[in-house]
Amino acid sequence: MKSSELYEKARTLMPGGVSSPVRAIRPYPFYTDRAGGSRLTTVEGRRLIDCCMAYGPLILGHAHPEVREAIADRIEQGWLYGTPSPLELELAGLIAGDHPGVDMIRFVSSGSEATMAALRLARGYTGKKDIVKIEGGFHGAHDAVLVKAGSGATTLGVPDSAGVPAGVVAHTRQVAYNDPEALEELLSGDDDIAAFILEPIMGNVGPILPDKGYLADVREITAAHGVLLIFDEVITGYRVGVGGAQVEYGIRPDLTTFGKIIGGGLPIGALAGRREIMELIAPSGPVYQAGTFSGNPLSLAAGCATIRHIHAHRELYGQLEAYTRSIGEGIGDRGGGSFVRSGSMFKYFFRETPPRNYREAKECDTAAFGRFWTAMLDAGIFIPPSQFETNFLSAAHTREDVDQIAAAYGSCL
């Protein structure tokens, strides 16, 4: 069946015809039949260079041989136990060894679940009720963080989704990214704040990069007010380098959430941090968290294979950095917009200067982006179908791929 036919059927079986809103491309999404390396193949047989990479997890590319072999080997031994497995210790050890601020880890099944548990743990540890997030920052689809962007730091949170009680987000405050003064003002006026959660590099509207010294200021301010600092590294973990953004920028958060790359492309999440905080999680403490699929053997095996490969080939980060730089250089001043990159993360914003926060990102010409996205797809390049999602490269992308991407950007802009 063609993508258009599959979509018509899907609309009768699934809300909006998709399993996640960002896949609802007009007039219909293309359906993928298979993937390998840097390419997706649609059900119509069209091969596309993939700059979405499943929204970040596939830093080694699609169906990497070592990851595929690890999954296949684990299937032979069973794929769900309901008991601990040695793989938990292996992956936990790899992650803890790469992050100086991580003493203990709790595996969950998604990044959303990890951030939800992190906020609960922060409240349990501090005994405080309120949390602060970045305006426009995305930490999953759970109630406490679905707050309407722009509701402001000094007002009560406003639900950004039907079905979220106003009382739930009443304890959620927001500040703009790259504005340490606003954070200081908020924390000085509210002594019931448990935690400040942020993506060190905003990924779900970006990449939007931190100003020089911003993350260090955030660390100093939160520590001074007894507020836990939570780095959401679901995207940046192992994406910007071994040790993620916290090693890249030299910041030690109190808690960190992981996902995406640590599962090698299979569902996973993790909550990690200082021992005295983490030991409050059940069964060793009073903060309850549990999940049937937590520590799934297939996800653990894929994650271990991915991180072991990264450890053995750390030069891949330099290569990816060079590739995104060359894409930006190839674009030059075409289109009147701005190109932003961090390692293998990159984006062209339809805004004259790079945005520093969510409100500036919202100034982008989304109609122009929509036309550009269609032109890129026609040129054989798949980028995320939103101005507010990051593009990714993988170790499977070749020089030839990058040249084709850069050429497509030039012609489509």
N, C-alpha and C positions, 0 to 999 in steps of 0.2 A: 504493500500500500504506500501511496505517496504521503508526504508530511501533511498536506492539506486534508487528506482523507482521515489520517490518524487523529488529527486535531478535532475534526468534527465528531468523531466517535468519543474522543477523550472528554469533550465538553458535556457529554451525557453521563459520564461516569465519575468525573472529578470536578470540584469547584473551579471554574475558569479553565478547565481542561489541563491544569498543570499541578505539580506537586509543590511548587514554590512560586511566589508572585513574579519574581524577576524573569522567569522563563516565559511569561505570557507576552510573546512578541507579536506585534500586529503585522499583517492580518492573521498570521499563524506562525508558530515556531517551527524550525526545521527539526526533524527527529534524527538522532544519531544511531547508526547501525553498529559501528565499531570505532575503535581508536587505537592508535599506536604512535609512539614517539611524540612528535609535535603536531600530529594531524588527527582531525576528526573526519570520519566518512559518514555522510548522511544516507538515509534509506534510499535516496535517489542515486547514490553512488558518487556524489560529489565530494572531493577531498578538500578540506579547509585547513589552513594554518591556524592553530588554536592559540590565541592570546588571552584566553579566559582561564584555561587549565583548571576547570571545575571550581573556579573562584579561589584558587590558591593552593590546594593541597598537593598538587602534582609537580613538585619542584624537579623531579627526575624525569618527567614526561609520562605519557600514557603507557601503561602495560610494560613498565621497566622490567627487564629480564630477572634481575635479582629479587625484586619485590614479588613478581609473579611466581618465581620458584619458592619463595618463602611461604606464600599463601598456599600454593599447591601442596607443599610438604606438610603444612599444618592441617590441611583438610584431611589428609590421610590419617591423622591422629585424632580427628574429631574437632568440631568447631564451636561447641558450647558445653561448658562443664558445670557451671553453678558452684564451682570450688575455686580456690586459688590455683594459679599455675606459675611455674618458674619464669615464664615470659614477663609476668608483671614486674618481677625483680630486675630483669634485664633492662626493660625499657625505662623503668623508674631510675635505675642507676645511670643510664645514659643521660637522661634529662637532668638529673641532679648534678652530675659531673660537669655539665656544660653551663650551669646557671649558679653562680655563687650564692644567690639569695634563696635557693631551693634546698630545704632539708628533707621535706617529706612531700609525698604526692598521693592524691586520690584520683584514680581513673574513673571517668564517667563516659557517656556515650556521644556527647556533642559539645561543641563550644558553648552553645546556649545553656546547656545544663551546668557547665563549669562556672559560668558567670553567675547563674542563679545561686549555686551553692556557695560561691565566694562571698556574695553579699549576705547570705544567711549566716555564714561563718563570721563575717566581720561584725555583724550585729551581736552574735552570740559572744564573741570575744570582748567587745567593748561595752556591751550592755546599753548601747545607744540605738536609736530608731532610724535616723535619717541617713540618706546616702546622697552623694553628689556625682553627677555624670557630666560628660561634655555635651554641649548643645549639638545635636545632630550625630552624636556618637552612637554606634549600634553595638549592642551586646547580646543579641539574640532576641527571641520573640516572647519573652516572659514578661509578666505584668509590670513588675517594678521598674523596668527600663523602657517600656513603651510609653514614653512621655513626648507630648507634642513639642516639636522643635520651636524654640522662640518663646516658650512660656516664661523663661527668665529665671534668674537665680533667686530673686527676692520674692517670687510668688509661689503659690502651691503648684505642684505638678498638675498638668492637664492630660488625661488619657489620650493616646494617639490611635486607639483602636476601640471599636465597639466591644463590649463585654469586659472591659477593664474597669473595676470599681474606682471611683474617684478617691476613695479612702486609701486605696493601695498606693497610688502614685502621689498622694499628699505628702509622703515622706521622701520624695525624690526631688532634689534641686538640680539646677543646671548652671553651668558657666561656659563661656566661650573658650574654645581652644586657643592656645597662645596668649592667654590673658591671665597671668599670675596675680595681678592686682585684684581682679574680680574674685579669684579663689580666696585670697587673703581676706577680703572684705566679707565674703560669705561665711567663712569659718570663724571669723572674729565675732560675728553676730549670732551664731547658732552653736551652742555647746552640746547639742544632741546628735552630732554627725558621726557616724561610725566609720565611713569609708568614702574615698574618692576613687572612682573607677574611670580609666581612660585607655584608649588605644594610644600607645606612645607615638605611633605614626597613624593618623586617621586613615583607615583603609576602606571603609564602606562608603565614603564620599570622596575618595582620593586616588592616589596618595596626597595627603596634606601633611607637610613636614613640620616638625617642631622648630620654632625659632631657636637661635643659639642661646643656650642657658635656660630655656623654658622648663625642661624636664628636671633639671637640677633645682630650679626654684620650686617646682611642685613638690619635690621630695623634701625640701627644707620647710616649706609651709605646712605640709601635712604632719610632719614630725613634730613641729612646734606646737601644734594644736591637738596632738594625741589622736590623729585621724589615720586610719590604715590606708596605705596607698596600694591600689590594685592595678597592675598592668594587665590589660587584656591583650595578650600576645597570640590570640587564636590565628591571626593572619601573619604577624611578624615573626612568630616563633620559627626559627630555622629558615625563615625566608630572607631576612636581611643579613644573616650570618649565623654561625654557631654561637648560641647564647642569646640570639634574638636582639631586640632593640635595647634591652637592659644592659647587655654587654657592649653593644655598639655605642651607646651614649653614657655608659659608666654609671648607671643608676641601679640601686638595689631596692626594689619594691618589697612590701611586706607579703603580698600574695600575688601570684601570677596565674592566669588561665591560659591553657593551651588547647589546640585542636588542629584540624587540617593536616599539616605536614607530619605531625607526630604519629598519624595513623596511616601514612603511606597511601592515602586515597580511600581508605575504609573508615567507617564511622568511629569517631573517638573524641574524647575531650579529657582534660585533666585540670585539676585544681592543685596548686602547689604553693609552698611558702615556708615561713619560719616554723620551727618545730613546736614552739610553745603555743602558736596559733593553731596549727594543723592537728595537734593532739586533742583539740576540743571536738573533733569529728567523731561520731559514733563508729565503732563501739567503745573507743577510749575516752570519749567525752560526751557532753549533752547535746551537741548540735547534730541533728539527724540528717543523714544523707544515705541513699541506697539506690541500687539499680540492678535489674536482672542481667542486663547485657554489659555492665561495667567490667572492664578488663577482658573483653572478648578476645579469645586466642587469635583469631584471624587478624583483627586490627592490631594487636600487639606484635604479631609476627611481621606484618607489613611495615609497621612503624620501626621496629628494630632494624629491619633490612634497609630501610630508607636512611636512618640516622647513621648506621654503620657505613653505608656507601658515602654519605656526606663527609664523615670523619676521614675516610680514605681518599677523598677527592675534594679537598677544601678549595682547590683552585677554581672550582666551578663558580664560586661567587665572583671572583675577579673577571671571569669570562662573561658572566651575565651582566655585570656592571658595564663592561665594555660594549656589550650588545645594545643595552638600553641607551647608553651615551651616543652610540652611532645612529640610532633611530632619531634621537632628538636633534643631532647635528644635521641629519638628512632633511628634517622638516624645516629647519631654519626659521625664517619669519613668515612662512606661508600661513594664510588663514587668519592672521591677526589675533591668534589665541596664545596659549602658554602651555609649554610642555614641562611636566614634573616627573622626576624619577627618583627612586631610592633602590639601588641594587637592581633586582629583577622586577621591581614594581614600577609601573609607569602609567602616564595618562596625559592626554591632550585635553585641556580645558578650553571651552569656547568662552573665554574671558581673557581680557588683554594681559592681566598679570596673574601669577599663581595665587590661588586663594589661600588665606591663612587660617580660615575657620569655616564653619558650616554656612554662615550667613553670606559670606563672600562666594562660596561655591554655588549657592542658590542663585547668584547673579548670572550664571552661565546661560548661554543661548541654547536651551534644550531642543528647540525646533531645528536649529542648525545641526546639533549633534545627531538627531534622528535621521536627517538626510545623509549625514556623513556615515553613520553606522550602516545604512543600507548600501551606500556606495562601497564601503569596505567589504561587506559580505559579497557583493557582486564581483569584487576584485579577488575573492578567495581568502579573505582574512576574517576570522571570527574574533571580535572583541566583545566584552560584556555589553549587553544592549541597554546601557544606562550611562548617562553622563556622570552618575554618582557611584560608579564601581571601578575598582582598580583593575588595570591590565597586568598580566603576568607572563613572563617567559620561564622556560624550563631548561634544564641541562640537555634536553633532547633537541632544542632548537639549534639549527646550524647557521653558519654564516650565510648560506644561500637563503634560508628562511628569513633571516634578519634583513637581508637586502630586499627581499620581496615585500616585507612589512614596511620598510622605509619608503620604498617606491610607491606602495599603495597609499601611504599617508600623504606623500607629496601630490600624487595625482588626484586623490579624493578631496583633499583640502582645497 
